[in-house]
Amino acid sequence: GLSQQFSPKWNCGILLRNTSYNWVTEKSATVSLNGSIGQKLSTSVSYTAGTKFNDFGVGIRMKAFFGDTYLITDNITQILNIKNTNRLTFSVGMNFDFGTK
């Protein structure tokens, strides 16, 4: 993967993947735009080309008192076409910060 910081709060990146399972190889590439909106909110928008060419992702992260919480999905187009959806993937989590500032 590579990333490029093009302003103090925004960067873009690319990630190339090659996974193998049961002798089947899947290749994909993801490009993303990531940035901060204020001090407590950050966001990400991505596009992945792999076995399909319609995987758009969005994510949001909010800083809390002791870490941050996030919600992200890599297939937002499936939500828009819910009648023909066979899989939705969401990640929800919380990160805790420990140590020095």
C-alpha positions in Angstrom: 0.0 0.0 0.0 1.0 3.6 -0.5 -0.4 6.9 0.8 0.3 10.5 0.0 -0.4 13.4 2.4 -1.6 16.3 0.2 -2.7 18.7 2.9 -2.4 18.7 6.7 -5.7 17.0 7.2 -6.2 15.0 4.0 -4.4 12.1 2.3 -5.1 9.6 -0.5 -3.9 6.0 -0.7 -3.8 2.9 -2.8 -3.8 -0.7 -1.6 -3.1 -3.7 -3.8 -4.2 -7.1 -2.5 -3.6 -10.7 -3.7 -5.4 -13.4 -1.6 -5.4 -17.1 -2.1 -7.8 -19.6 -0.6 -8.4 -23.2 -1.7 -6.1 -22.7 -4.7 -8.2 -19.7 -5.9 -6.5 -16.4 -6.2 -8.3 -13.0 -5.9 -6.7 -9.8 -6.8 -8.0 -6.3 -6.0 -7.0 -2.7 -5.8 -8.5 0.0 -3.5 -8.0 3.7 -3.8 -9.1 5.9 -0.9 -9.5 9.5 0.2 -9.2 10.0 4.0 -9.4 13.2 6.0 -10.3 15.0 9.2 -13.3 17.3 9.6 -12.6 19.4 12.6 -10.8 17.9 15.7 -13.1 15.0 16.5 -14.5 13.7 13.2 -12.7 12.0 10.3 -14.0 10.2 7.2 -12.9 7.9 4.4 -14.3 7.2 0.9 -12.9 4.3 -1.2 -13.4 2.4 -4.4 -12.3 -1.2 -4.9 -11.8 -3.0 -8.2 -11.6 -6.8 -7.8 -13.9 -9.5 -8.9 -16.5 -6.8 -9.3 -16.1 -3.1 -10.3 -18.8 -1.6 -8.1 -17.5 -1.6 -4.5 -17.6 1.9 -3.1 -16.9 2.3 0.6 -17.5 4.9 3.2 -16.4 5.3 6.8 -16.7 7.7 9.7 -14.7 7.9 12.9 -15.4 10.0 16.0 -12.9 10.7 18.8 -14.2 10.2 22.3 -12.7 10.8 25.7 -10.4 7.8 25.8 -10.2 6.7 22.1 -12.4 6.6 19.1 -15.4 4.8 17.6 -15.9 4.0 14.0 -18.4 2.6 11.4 -17.2 1.5 8.0 -18.5 -0.4 5.0 -16.8 -1.4 1.8 -19.9 -2.1 -0.3 -22.2 0.9 -0.1 -23.7 0.1 -3.5 -25.3 -3.0 -2.0 -27.3 -0.8 0.4 -28.6 1.2 -2.5 -29.7 -1.9 -4.3 -31.0 -3.8 -1.2 -33.5 -6.0 -3.2 -30.6 -7.7 -5.1 -28.2 -7.8 -2.2 -26.7 -11.1 -1.1 -24.1 -9.7 1.4 -23.6 -6.6 3.4 -20.4 -6.0 5.4 -20.1 -3.4 8.2 -17.3 -2.9 10.7 -18.2 -1.2 14.0 -15.6 -0.8 16.7 -13.9 1.2 19.4 -10.2 1.9 19.8 -8.7 2.8 23.1 -5.7 5.2 23.5 -3.2 4.3 26.2 0.2 5.9 27.0 1.6 9.3 26.2 -0.2 11.9 24.2 
